[in-house]
Amino acid sequence: MKEEGFKDVHQAIRMSESLLRRADLLVSKMSRDEEVRAIGRITRSSVLRLAIAHGISGLEKKYGAPLPYGMDDHYSGAAQAPEGQTDPQEKSDE
């Protein structure tokens, strides 16, 4: 799941025990999926990384957050502002 050209950075976050239990349950479910197992060993950390990636993608779709410079080369789902909203970082011709 590592993006080419991007450095891994350690980030510690606090979360509820219930979220960690949910992640642990997903470890066992995802470990039974042959396609997921083909990628490698599934751990709590890998489930949480995947959950964050999916969550950020959803937020980008909802809020139209721009991608960091150069990331569009590595990311297939470029974020756009939701229909009817404009990106506040876009320059207007006014």
C-alpha positions as CSV (number, residue, x, y, z in Angstrom):
1,M,0.0,0.0,0.0
2,K,3.1,2.3,0.0
3,E,2.9,5.0,-2.6
4,E,5.9,5.2,-4.8
5,G,8.1,8.2,-4.2
6,F,6.6,9.0,-0.8
7,K,8.4,8.6,2.5
8,D,6.7,6.8,5.4
9,V,6.2,9.0,8.4
10,H,5.4,7.7,11.9
11,Q,2.1,9.2,13.2
12,A,0.6,8.1,16.6
13,I,-3.1,8.8,17.2
14,R,-5.4,8.0,20.0
15,M,-8.6,6.1,19.2
16,S,-11.3,4.3,21.1
17,E,-10.9,0.7,22.1
18,S,-14.1,-0.1,20.1
19,L,-12.4,1.1,16.9
20,L,-9.4,-1.1,17.7
21,R,-11.6,-4.1,18.3
22,R,-13.4,-3.5,15.0
23,A,-10.0,-3.4,13.3
24,D,-9.0,-6.6,15.0
25,L,-12.1,-8.3,13.8
26,L,-11.4,-7.1,10.2
27,V,-7.9,-8.6,10.5
28,S,-9.4,-12.1,10.9
29,K,-12.0,-11.6,8.2
30,M,-9.6,-10.0,5.7
31,S,-7.0,-12.8,6.3
32,R,-9.5,-15.3,4.9
33,D,-9.8,-13.4,1.6
34,E,-7.4,-15.0,-0.9
35,E,-6.9,-11.8,-2.8
36,V,-6.0,-9.8,0.3
37,R,-3.7,-12.6,1.5
38,A,-1.8,-12.5,-1.8
39,I,-0.6,-9.0,-0.8
40,G,0.9,-10.3,2.4
41,R,0.2,-10.7,6.1
42,I,-2.8,-8.7,7.3
43,T,-2.2,-6.9,10.6
44,R,-4.1,-4.4,12.7
45,S,-1.8,-1.7,11.3
46,S,-2.4,-2.7,7.7
47,V,-6.2,-2.6,8.4
48,L,-6.0,0.8,10.0
49,R,-3.8,2.1,7.1
50,L,-6.4,0.8,4.6
51,A,-9.2,2.3,6.6
52,I,-7.5,5.7,6.7
53,A,-6.8,5.6,2.9
54,H,-10.5,4.7,2.2
55,G,-11.7,7.4,4.7
56,I,-9.4,10.1,3.2
57,S,-10.6,9.2,-0.3
58,G,-14.2,9.6,0.9
59,L,-13.5,13.0,2.4
60,E,-11.7,14.1,-0.7
61,K,-14.7,13.2,-2.8
62,K,-17.1,14.9,-0.4
63,Y,-15.1,18.1,0.1
64,G,-13.1,18.3,-3.0
65,A,-9.8,18.6,-1.2
66,P,-6.9,19.1,-3.6
67,L,-4.2,16.5,-3.9
68,P,-0.7,17.4,-2.7
69,Y,1.7,18.5,-5.5
70,G,2.7,15.6,-7.7
71,M,0.4,13.1,-6.1
72,D,-2.0,13.0,-9.0
73,D,0.7,10.9,-10.8
74,H,0.4,8.3,-8.1
75,Y,-3.3,8.4,-7.3
76,S,-6.0,7.3,-9.8
77,G,-8.9,9.0,-8.1
78,A,-8.2,12.7,-8.3
79,A,-10.4,14.6,-5.9
80,Q,-12.8,17.2,-7.3
81,A,-15.1,19.6,-5.6
82,P,-18.6,18.2,-5.2
83,E,-21.1,19.2,-7.9
84,G,-22.3,22.8,-7.3
85,Q,-19.3,23.7,-5.1
86,T,-16.1,25.3,-6.2
87,D,-12.6,24.7,-5.0
88,P,-11.7,27.6,-2.7
89,Q,-8.1,27.4,-3.9
90,E,-9.0,27.9,-7.6
91,K,-8.3,31.4,-8.9
92,S,-11.2,33.3,-10.3
93,D,-10.9,35.4,-13.5
94,E,-12.7,38.3,-11.7
